[in-house]
Amino acid sequence: MENIADNLAVVKDQIASACHKAGRRPDEVRLIAVSKTKSAAAIREAWEAGQRDFGESYVQEFLDKLEDPQLSGLPIAWHFIGHLQSNKVRQIAGKVSMIHGIDKVSTAEELSKRATQQGIDIDYLLEVNVSRESTKYGIEPSSLLSAAETCFRLPNIRLRGLMTIASPDPDLARREFSELRECLEQLKSSSPDPSLLTELSMGMSQDFEEAIMEGATMIRIGTAIFGWR
Ligand SMILES: *Cc1c(COP(=O)(O)O)cnc(C)c1O
């Protein structure tokens, strides 16, 4: 049995020392506990230990957890971090504080449509394929600016930054994180409202220290908190 509270404490220490090394304040980095495939009881345990941001990847599993008696009513900030198909957007709109993995303009358009229907604003990130692995989702860096041009104009959704999943090799990962930060800088210079573009969602259990060195504002950690899936 994993001791989730202990694991969380260790991860927070590691975040603090990575921030120290990077000359950043620990409160500049938001820890998202990735709870996909893990039970509501495990999430509850992390919540009791003070964790408030959780990441889920699968729409149905996420909806089931929202209804779970152990979690319903808790003020959890849910992040949808999985690949989101257009036809599933409707099911999660209004239920998450941030959607991380939008990788197509058409999905952003669908999100905008649903947000407008519900009369709400939804924060989201565009996923960028900086590792250029063909098996990964994400917009190619060279297409990002033209995709964002359309996204900036969509009503009721707010582009808040970029997200990526890096290569497994930590040295390569670090270069990719650096490239994502450069992509965000470019995006800011073409945005009608650069002050909204504050987020870099990058770094997982294996590479969050590198991500913090390169400016991550949100790190998504599953295994190091909840154990192997
Ligand atoms: C599963 C997942 C994570 C967490 O990965 P760990 O290696 O378990 O920390 C982070 N981001 C995304 C997009 C994921 O799907």
py3Dmol code that shows the C-alpha trace and the ligand (Angstrom):
import py3Dmol

protein = """\
ATOM      1  CA  MET A   1       0.000   0.000   0.000  1.00  0.00           C
ATOM      2  CA  GLU A   2       1.367   3.393  -0.967  1.00  0.00           C
ATOM      3  CA  ASN A   3       1.569   6.059   1.667  1.00  0.00           C
ATOM      4  CA  ILE A   4       0.131   8.918  -0.309  1.00  0.00           C
ATOM      5  CA  ALA A   5       0.649  11.604   2.331  1.00  0.00           C
ATOM      6  CA  ASP A   6       4.333  10.669   2.669  1.00  0.00           C
ATOM      7  CA  ASN A   7       4.798  10.586  -1.099  1.00  0.00           C
ATOM      8  CA  LEU A   8       3.191  14.012  -1.406  1.00  0.00           C
ATOM      9  CA  ALA A   9       5.534  15.418   1.230  1.00  0.00           C
ATOM     10  CA  VAL A  10       8.571  14.014  -0.606  1.00  0.00           C
ATOM     11  CA  VAL A  11       7.394  15.418  -3.952  1.00  0.00           C
ATOM     12  CA  LYS A  12       6.787  18.842  -2.392  1.00  0.00           C
ATOM     13  CA  ASP A  13      10.309  18.826  -0.962  1.00  0.00           C
ATOM     14  CA  GLN A  14      11.698  17.980  -4.385  1.00  0.00           C
ATOM     15  CA  ILE A  15       9.653  20.781  -5.951  1.00  0.00           C
ATOM     16  CA  ALA A  16      10.963  23.213  -3.333  1.00  0.00           C
ATOM     17  CA  SER A  17      14.589  22.287  -3.986  1.00  0.00           C
ATOM     18  CA  ALA A  18      14.152  22.410  -7.769  1.00  0.00           C
ATOM     19  CA  CYS A  19      12.597  25.875  -7.363  1.00  0.00           C
ATOM     20  CA  HIS A  20      15.474  26.933  -5.152  1.00  0.00           C
ATOM     21  CA  LYS A  21      17.964  25.738  -7.769  1.00  0.00           C
ATOM     22  CA  ALA A  22      16.055  27.578 -10.481  1.00  0.00           C
ATOM     23  CA  GLY A  23      15.805  30.777  -8.439  1.00  0.00           C
ATOM     24  CA  ARG A  24      12.026  30.520  -8.365  1.00  0.00           C
ATOM     25  CA  ARG A  25       9.475  30.575  -5.545  1.00  0.00           C
ATOM     26  CA  PRO A  26       7.703  27.261  -4.824  1.00  0.00           C
ATOM     27  CA  ASP A  27       4.328  29.008  -5.115  1.00  0.00           C
ATOM     28  CA  GLU A  28       5.070  29.670  -8.796  1.00  0.00           C
ATOM     29  CA  VAL A  29       4.631  25.952  -9.486  1.00  0.00           C
ATOM     30  CA  ARG A  30       1.259  24.297  -9.092  1.00  0.00           C
ATOM     31  CA  LEU A  31       1.308  20.596  -8.327  1.00  0.00           C
ATOM     32  CA  ILE A  32      -1.377  18.616 -10.130  1.00  0.00           C
ATOM     33  CA  ALA A  33      -1.810  15.130  -8.665  1.00  0.00           C
ATOM     34  CA  VAL A  34      -2.574  12.848 -11.601  1.00  0.00           C
ATOM     35  CA  SER A  35      -5.135  10.361 -10.308  1.00  0.00           C
ATOM     36  CA  LYS A  36      -6.120   8.528 -13.507  1.00  0.00           C
ATOM     37  CA  THR A  37      -6.837   4.830 -12.880  1.00  0.00           C
ATOM     38  CA  LYS A  38      -6.580   5.473  -9.118  1.00  0.00           C
ATOM     39  CA  SER A  39      -9.514   5.069  -6.730  1.00  0.00           C
ATOM     40  CA  ALA A  40     -11.673   7.762  -5.180  1.00  0.00           C
ATOM     41  CA  ALA A  41     -10.282   6.578  -1.822  1.00  0.00           C
ATOM     42  CA  ALA A  42      -6.737   7.369  -2.985  1.00  0.00           C
ATOM     43  CA  ILE A  43      -7.833  10.834  -4.137  1.00  0.00           C
ATOM     44  CA  ARG A  44      -9.568  11.394  -0.822  1.00  0.00           C
ATOM     45  CA  GLU A  45      -6.368  10.471   0.984  1.00  0.00           C
ATOM     46  CA  ALA A  46      -4.386  13.017  -1.011  1.00  0.00           C
ATOM     47  CA  TRP A  47      -7.107  15.587  -0.367  1.00  0.00           C
ATOM     48  CA  GLU A  48      -6.897  14.964   3.385  1.00  0.00           C
ATOM     49  CA  ALA A  49      -3.149  15.596   3.072  1.00  0.00           C
ATOM     50  CA  GLY A  50      -3.891  19.027   1.607  1.00  0.00           C
ATOM     51  CA  GLN A  51      -3.789  18.381  -2.136  1.00  0.00           C
ATOM     52  CA  ARG A  52      -6.420  20.355  -4.080  1.00  0.00           C
ATOM     53  CA  ASP A  53      -5.530  20.064  -7.788  1.00  0.00           C
ATOM     54  CA  PHE A  54      -6.103  16.709  -9.473  1.00  0.00           C
ATOM     55  CA  GLY A  55      -5.631  15.581 -13.055  1.00  0.00           C
ATOM     56  CA  GLU A  56      -7.751  13.034 -14.901  1.00  0.00           C
ATOM     57  CA  SER A  57      -7.320  11.640 -18.406  1.00  0.00           C
ATOM     58  CA  TYR A  58     -10.432   9.650 -19.243  1.00  0.00           C
ATOM     59  CA  VAL A  59     -13.845  11.274 -19.559  1.00  0.00           C
ATOM     60  CA  GLN A  60     -15.999   8.462 -18.167  1.00  0.00           C
ATOM     61  CA  GLU A  61     -13.645   7.714 -15.284  1.00  0.00           C
ATOM     62  CA  PHE A  62     -13.582  11.418 -14.429  1.00  0.00           C
ATOM     63  CA  LEU A  63     -17.398  11.683 -14.473  1.00  0.00           C
ATOM     64  CA  ASP A  64     -17.670   8.600 -12.234  1.00  0.00           C
ATOM     65  CA  LYS A  65     -15.279  10.148  -9.723  1.00  0.00           C
ATOM     66  CA  LEU A  66     -17.275  13.394  -9.629  1.00  0.00           C
ATOM     67  CA  GLU A  67     -20.284  11.334  -8.511  1.00  0.00           C
ATOM     68  CA  ASP A  68     -18.368   9.240  -6.004  1.00  0.00           C
ATOM     69  CA  PRO A  69     -19.692   9.793  -2.462  1.00  0.00           C
ATOM     70  CA  GLN A  70     -16.131  10.020  -1.134  1.00  0.00           C
ATOM     71  CA  LEU A  71     -15.456  13.021  -3.350  1.00  0.00           C
ATOM     72  CA  SER A  72     -18.725  14.708  -4.213  1.00  0.00           C
ATOM     73  CA  GLY A  73     -18.930  18.222  -2.852  1.00  0.00           C
ATOM     74  CA  LEU A  74     -15.206  18.526  -2.120  1.00  0.00           C
ATOM     75  CA  PRO A  75     -13.758  21.765  -3.500  1.00  0.00           C
ATOM     76  CA  ILE A  76     -11.343  20.021  -5.855  1.00  0.00           C
ATOM     77  CA  ALA A  77      -9.817  21.816  -8.833  1.00  0.00           C
ATOM     78  CA  TRP A  78     -10.035  19.207 -11.600  1.00  0.00           C
ATOM     79  CA  HIS A  79      -7.712  19.373 -14.573  1.00  0.00           C
ATOM     80  CA  PHE A  80      -8.520  17.384 -17.665  1.00  0.00           C
ATOM     81  CA  ILE A  81      -5.113  16.308 -18.982  1.00  0.00           C
ATOM     82  CA  GLY A  82      -6.012  13.524 -21.404  1.00  0.00           C
ATOM     83  CA  HIS A  83      -6.560  13.633 -25.118  1.00  0.00           C
ATOM     84  CA  LEU A  84      -9.976  15.215 -25.602  1.00  0.00           C
ATOM     85  CA  GLN A  85     -12.050  14.316 -28.634  1.00  0.00           C
ATOM     86  CA  SER A  86     -14.536  16.882 -29.916  1.00  0.00           C
ATOM     87  CA  ASN A  87     -17.497  14.621 -29.277  1.00  0.00           C
ATOM     88  CA  LYS A  88     -16.609  14.375 -25.564  1.00  0.00           C
ATOM     89  CA  VAL A  89     -16.180  18.105 -24.928  1.00  0.00           C
ATOM     90  CA  ARG A  90     -19.828  18.533 -23.983  1.00  0.00           C
ATOM     91  CA  GLN A  91     -19.496  16.006 -21.146  1.00  0.00           C
ATOM     92  CA  ILE A  92     -16.792  17.854 -19.256  1.00  0.00           C
ATOM     93  CA  ALA A  93     -17.431  21.521 -20.100  1.00  0.00           C
ATOM     94  CA  GLY A  94     -18.220  23.330 -16.860  1.00  0.00           C
ATOM     95  CA  LYS A  95     -16.842  20.556 -14.659  1.00  0.00           C
ATOM     96  CA  VAL A  96     -13.116  21.271 -14.834  1.00  0.00           C
ATOM     97  CA  SER A  97     -10.985  24.237 -13.859  1.00  0.00           C
ATOM     98  CA  MET A  98      -8.614  23.762 -16.802  1.00  0.00           C
ATOM     99  CA  ILE A  99      -8.418  21.625 -19.931  1.00  0.00           C
ATOM    100  CA  HIS A 100      -4.781  20.916 -20.772  1.00  0.00           C
ATOM    101  CA  GLY A 101      -4.720  18.877 -23.950  1.00  0.00           C
ATOM    102  CA  ILE A 102      -6.473  20.740 -26.741  1.00  0.00           C
ATOM    103  CA  ASP A 103      -4.595  19.760 -29.878  1.00  0.00           C
ATOM    104  CA  LYS A 104      -6.872  20.924 -32.686  1.00  0.00           C
ATOM    105  CA  VAL A 105      -8.568  24.171 -33.593  1.00  0.00           C
ATOM    106  CA  SER A 106     -11.772  22.210 -34.227  1.00  0.00           C
ATOM    107  CA  THR A 107     -11.775  20.965 -30.607  1.00  0.00           C
ATOM    108  CA  ALA A 108     -11.293  24.526 -29.352  1.00  0.00           C
ATOM    109  CA  GLU A 109     -14.218  25.583 -31.555  1.00  0.00           C
ATOM    110  CA  GLU A 110     -16.407  22.897 -30.033  1.00  0.00           C
ATOM    111  CA  LEU A 111     -15.312  23.955 -26.541  1.00  0.00           C
ATOM    112  CA  SER A 112     -16.187  27.553 -27.348  1.00  0.00           C
ATOM    113  CA  LYS A 113     -19.612  26.526 -28.603  1.00  0.00           C
ATOM    114  CA  ARG A 114     -20.403  24.553 -25.431  1.00  0.00           C
ATOM    115  CA  ALA A 115     -19.072  27.277 -23.127  1.00  0.00           C
ATOM    116  CA  THR A 116     -21.217  29.838 -24.921  1.00  0.00           C
ATOM    117  CA  GLN A 117     -24.307  27.636 -24.620  1.00  0.00           C
ATOM    118  CA  GLN A 118     -23.694  27.259 -20.885  1.00  0.00           C
ATOM    119  CA  GLY A 119     -22.873  30.945 -20.433  1.00  0.00           C
ATOM    120  CA  ILE A 120     -19.497  30.190 -18.850  1.00  0.00           C
ATOM    121  CA  ASP A 121     -15.828  30.863 -19.562  1.00  0.00           C
ATOM    122  CA  ILE A 122     -13.447  27.916 -19.810  1.00  0.00           C
ATOM    123  CA  ASP A 123      -9.664  28.059 -19.386  1.00  0.00           C
ATOM    124  CA  TYR A 124      -7.597  25.807 -21.602  1.00  0.00           C
ATOM    125  CA  LEU A 125      -4.106  25.087 -22.877  1.00  0.00           C
ATOM    126  CA  LEU A 126      -2.956  24.078 -26.336  1.00  0.00           C
ATOM    127  CA  GLU A 127      -0.892  20.901 -26.479  1.00  0.00           C
ATOM    128  CA  VAL A 128       2.300  21.241 -28.502  1.00  0.00           C
ATOM    129  CA  ASN A 129       4.259  18.283 -29.844  1.00  0.00           C
ATOM    130  CA  VAL A 130       7.741  19.625 -29.120  1.00  0.00           C
ATOM    131  CA  SER A 131       9.230  16.120 -29.083  1.00  0.00           C
ATOM    132  CA  ARG A 132       8.000  15.668 -32.670  1.00  0.00           C
ATOM    133  CA  GLU A 133       7.258  12.026 -32.002  1.00  0.00           C
ATOM    134  CA  SER A 134       4.659  10.979 -34.498  1.00  0.00           C
ATOM    135  CA  THR A 135       2.875   8.876 -31.881  1.00  0.00           C
ATOM    136  CA  LYS A 136       2.131  11.900 -29.739  1.00  0.00           C
ATOM    137  CA  TYR A 137      -0.774  14.279 -29.883  1.00  0.00           C
ATOM    138  CA  GLY A 138      -0.210  17.973 -30.136  1.00  0.00           C
ATOM    139  CA  ILE A 139       0.108  20.816 -32.571  1.00  0.00           C
ATOM    140  CA  GLU A 140       3.438  21.005 -34.407  1.00  0.00           C
ATOM    141  CA  PRO A 141       5.456  24.008 -33.173  1.00  0.00           C
ATOM    142  CA  SER A 142       5.513  25.436 -36.720  1.00  0.00           C
ATOM    143  CA  SER A 143       1.694  25.466 -36.852  1.00  0.00           C
ATOM    144  CA  LEU A 144       1.134  26.898 -33.393  1.00  0.00           C
ATOM    145  CA  LEU A 145       0.865  30.586 -34.248  1.00  0.00           C
ATOM    146  CA  SER A 146      -1.664  30.093 -37.020  1.00  0.00           C
ATOM    147  CA  ALA A 147      -3.744  27.760 -34.830  1.00  0.00           C
ATOM    148  CA  ALA A 148      -3.643  30.268 -31.983  1.00  0.00           C
ATOM    149  CA  GLU A 149      -4.756  33.125 -34.266  1.00  0.00           C
ATOM    150  CA  THR A 150      -8.077  31.342 -34.680  1.00  0.00           C
ATOM    151  CA  CYS A 151      -8.249  30.312 -31.018  1.00  0.00           C
ATOM    152  CA  PHE A 152      -7.762  33.889 -29.762  1.00  0.00           C
ATOM    153  CA  ARG A 153     -10.981  34.891 -31.510  1.00  0.00           C
ATOM    154  CA  LEU A 154     -13.198  32.157 -30.058  1.00  0.00           C
ATOM    155  CA  PRO A 155     -15.721  33.433 -27.500  1.00  0.00           C
ATOM    156  CA  ASN A 156     -16.107  32.130 -23.930  1.00  0.00           C
ATOM    157  CA  ILE A 157     -12.833  30.214 -23.843  1.00  0.00           C
ATOM    158  CA  ARG A 158      -9.520  31.596 -22.648  1.00  0.00           C
ATOM    159  CA  LEU A 159      -6.208  30.309 -23.914  1.00  0.00           C
ATOM    160  CA  ARG A 160      -3.994  30.392 -20.792  1.00  0.00           C
ATOM    161  CA  GLY A 161      -0.816  28.790 -22.109  1.00  0.00           C
ATOM    162  CA  LEU A 162       0.753  25.601 -23.440  1.00  0.00           C
ATOM    163  CA  MET A 163       1.120  21.976 -22.433  1.00  0.00           C
ATOM    164  CA  THR A 164       3.428  19.210 -23.555  1.00  0.00           C
ATOM    165  CA  ILE A 165       4.557  15.665 -22.846  1.00  0.00           C
ATOM    166  CA  ALA A 166       8.320  15.409 -23.347  1.00  0.00           C
ATOM    167  CA  SER A 167      10.599  12.637 -24.569  1.00  0.00           C
ATOM    168  CA  PRO A 168      11.559   9.985 -21.988  1.00  0.00           C
ATOM    169  CA  ASP A 169      15.222  11.041 -21.960  1.00  0.00           C
ATOM    170  CA  PRO A 170      15.634  13.829 -19.351  1.00  0.00           C
ATOM    171  CA  ASP A 171      18.275  15.761 -21.338  1.00  0.00           C
ATOM    172  CA  LEU A 172      16.102  15.773 -24.424  1.00  0.00           C
ATOM    173  CA  ALA A 173      13.113  16.601 -22.230  1.00  0.00           C
ATOM    174  CA  ARG A 174      14.858  19.648 -20.866  1.00  0.00           C
ATOM    175  CA  ARG A 175      15.485  21.004 -24.375  1.00  0.00           C
ATOM    176  CA  GLU A 176      11.869  20.375 -25.270  1.00  0.00           C
ATOM    177  CA  PHE A 177      10.652  22.225 -22.166  1.00  0.00           C
ATOM    178  CA  SER A 178      12.866  25.112 -23.135  1.00  0.00           C
ATOM    179  CA  GLU A 179      11.339  25.093 -26.605  1.00  0.00           C
ATOM    180  CA  LEU A 180       7.818  25.130 -25.145  1.00  0.00           C
ATOM    181  CA  ARG A 181       8.738  28.203 -23.114  1.00  0.00           C
ATOM    182  CA  GLU A 182       9.982  29.886 -26.286  1.00  0.00           C
ATOM    183  CA  CYS A 183       6.730  28.956 -28.029  1.00  0.00           C
ATOM    184  CA  LEU A 184       4.818  30.676 -25.225  1.00  0.00           C
ATOM    185  CA  GLU A 185       6.940  33.814 -25.577  1.00  0.00           C
ATOM    186  CA  GLN A 186       6.181  33.932 -29.298  1.00  0.00           C
ATOM    187  CA  LEU A 187       2.522  33.394 -28.623  1.00  0.00           C
ATOM    188  CA  LYS A 188       2.469  36.318 -26.193  1.00  0.00           C
ATOM    189  CA  SER A 189       3.795  38.659 -28.841  1.00  0.00           C
ATOM    190  CA  SER A 190       0.948  37.781 -31.189  1.00  0.00           C
ATOM    191  CA  SER A 191      -1.823  37.658 -28.581  1.00  0.00           C
ATOM    192  CA  PRO A 192      -4.453  40.376 -28.183  1.00  0.00           C
ATOM    193  CA  ASP A 193      -4.195  39.783 -24.411  1.00  0.00           C
ATOM    194  CA  PRO A 194      -0.728  38.486 -23.446  1.00  0.00           C
ATOM    195  CA  SER A 195      -1.479  38.828 -19.729  1.00  0.00           C
ATOM    196  CA  LEU A 196      -3.705  35.725 -19.994  1.00  0.00           C
ATOM    197  CA  LEU A 197      -0.848  33.563 -21.263  1.00  0.00           C
ATOM    198  CA  THR A 198       0.741  32.614 -17.963  1.00  0.00           C
ATOM    199  CA  GLU A 199       0.808  28.807 -17.928  1.00  0.00           C
ATOM    200  CA  LEU A 200       3.337  26.172 -18.946  1.00  0.00           C
ATOM    201  CA  SER A 201       2.010  22.714 -18.079  1.00  0.00           C
ATOM    202  CA  MET A 202       5.042  20.479 -18.377  1.00  0.00           C
ATOM    203  CA  GLY A 203       6.887  17.896 -16.302  1.00  0.00           C
ATOM    204  CA  MET A 204       5.787  14.516 -14.915  1.00  0.00           C
ATOM    205  CA  SER A 205       7.219  12.144 -12.261  1.00  0.00           C
ATOM    206  CA  GLN A 206      10.385  11.470 -14.273  1.00  0.00           C
ATOM    207  CA  ASP A 207      11.205  14.968 -15.442  1.00  0.00           C
ATOM    208  CA  PHE A 208       9.501  17.605 -13.294  1.00  0.00           C
ATOM    209  CA  GLU A 209      12.792  18.984 -11.973  1.00  0.00           C
ATOM    210  CA  GLU A 210      13.954  19.743 -15.535  1.00  0.00           C
ATOM    211  CA  ALA A 211      10.557  21.285 -16.251  1.00  0.00           C
ATOM    212  CA  ILE A 212      10.806  23.565 -13.213  1.00  0.00           C
ATOM    213  CA  MET A 213      14.268  24.676 -14.350  1.00  0.00           C
ATOM    214  CA  GLU A 214      12.692  25.685 -17.679  1.00  0.00           C
ATOM    215  CA  GLY A 215       9.780  27.607 -16.217  1.00  0.00           C
ATOM    216  CA  ALA A 216       6.941  25.122 -15.658  1.00  0.00           C
ATOM    217  CA  THR A 217       3.997  26.680 -13.817  1.00  0.00           C
ATOM    218  CA  MET A 218       2.033  23.416 -13.585  1.00  0.00           C
ATOM    219  CA  ILE A 219       3.553  19.993 -13.150  1.00  0.00           C
ATOM    220  CA  ARG A 220       1.492  16.821 -13.547  1.00  0.00           C
ATOM    221  CA  ILE A 221       2.592  14.043 -11.220  1.00  0.00           C
ATOM    222  CA  GLY A 222       0.983  10.634 -10.909  1.00  0.00           C
ATOM    223  CA  THR A 223       3.338   7.753 -10.140  1.00  0.00           C
ATOM    224  CA  ALA A 224       5.472   9.590  -7.579  1.00  0.00           C
ATOM    225  CA  ILE A 225       2.347  10.309  -5.518  1.00  0.00           C
ATOM    226  CA  PHE A 226       0.012   7.362  -6.091  1.00  0.00           C
ATOM    227  CA  GLY A 227       2.448   4.597  -7.089  1.00  0.00           C
ATOM    228  CA  TRP A 228       2.593   2.574 -10.277  1.00  0.00           C
ATOM    229  CA  ARG A 229      -0.469   2.266 -12.450  1.00  0.00           C
TER     230      ARG A 229
END
"""
ligand_1 = """\
15
LIG
C -0.394 10.032 -16.770
C -0.001 11.411 -17.106
C 0.854 12.153 -16.262
C 1.478 11.608 -15.008
O 2.553 10.773 -15.318
P 3.493 10.142 -14.189
O 4.661 9.674 -14.943
O 2.711 9.029 -13.558
O 3.810 11.213 -13.222
C 1.130 13.466 -16.633
N 0.620 14.019 -17.745
C -0.194 13.341 -18.571
C -0.723 14.013 -19.778
C -0.523 12.020 -18.286
O -1.328 11.351 -19.134
"""
view = py3Dmol.view(width=600, height=400)
view.addModel(protein, "pdb")
view.setStyle({"model": 0}, {"cartoon": {"style": "trace"}})
view.addModel(ligand_1, "xyz")
view.setStyle({"model": 1}, {"stick": {}})
view.zoomTo()
view.show()
